[in-house]
Amino acid sequence: MPDGVAVRTIVVDNNSQDTTRAGVDSAQAGWPGTLEYRFEPVQSKSVALNHGLSLVRADVVGMLDDDKEIHPEWIAVVARMLADRDVDFISGQYLPRWGAPAPVWLPREFPAVIGWMDAGNRRLDYGRTTTAW
């Protein structure tokens, strides 16, 4: 964790029928920063996101779905990028972890239809560059 950065992670359980609560409880001891469990009984992604956002008291918010993974250096990179006063927006690589060959229906010229974006490790001027893949 970078110096001066405090991380609060909120897991919103959207009325799941699995072991989400137990997973959060077991991860709390070794978690970098604060890890909190919240329950949202209304099954709806937007309701769950709004529940989580209603709890936030921070300058920067990152949101992930339960089927996503972040790089171990993600928080450090975000902190470094946002320290640059000329940066207004950050993004990153969103790469599929294929368990099989890529589906044949996936248009090779538009991988973003499944959230796949790879601009590499470079800085782009937002508004001047319209495609990053």
Sequence and secondary structure as in RCSB ss.txt:
>XXXX:A:sequence
MPDGVAVRTIVVDNNSQDTTRAGVDSAQAGWPGTLEYRFEPVQSKSVALNHGLSLVRADVVGMLDDDKEIHPEWI
AVVARMLADRDVDFISGQYLPRWGAPAPVWLPREFPAVIGWMDAGNRRLDYGRTTTAW
>XXXX:A:secstr
  TT   EEEEEE S SSSHHHHHHHHTTT SSEEEEEE  S  HHHHHHHHHHT   S      TT    TTHH
HHHHHHHTSTT       B    SSS  TTS TT GGGGT B   S    BTTB    
